[in-house]
Amino acid sequence: MNVPRNDPEYVAERRRIIREHHPDRGGSDQALIRALQQLDEQWDRKLRLRKEIRDNLPSFISEDVAMQAFDQADRWAGRVRDGADQMRRRFDDGRPGNGDFSRRLGRTVGTVRKRIGEEFDKRRR
């Protein structure tokens, strides 16, 4: 997995996760490991997408503009993901039927992500 260990944004997010999930602060080993793996997966995905954008960038769009658009879309997707996670934690309390809500919400987030990707692909052509 390719993650930018020297990127200040990555380091700051990693430290935030460690503070939030560390067993010495009431978290669990499993939650900390899972959160760090998710962070690495997100950054790996982000770097692969950035490379793909650079490799397929039309000549009439500057790389700076494309990266700004990508970063903005990534922030929006992150806000949607964070909101969905908050809703899932709030509603997935073990009561019957609430797990269904979490799955539906997860599918909705996946659909939104897919549609944004499709729209980006259409505009890229």
Secondary structure, 3 states (H helix, E strand, C coil): CCCCCCCHHHHHHHHHHHHHHCHHHCCCHHHHHHHHHHHHHHHHHHHHHHHHHHHCCCCCCCHHHHHHHHHHHHHHHHHHHHHHHHHHHHHCCCCCCHHHHHHHHHHHHHHHHHHHHHHHHHHHC
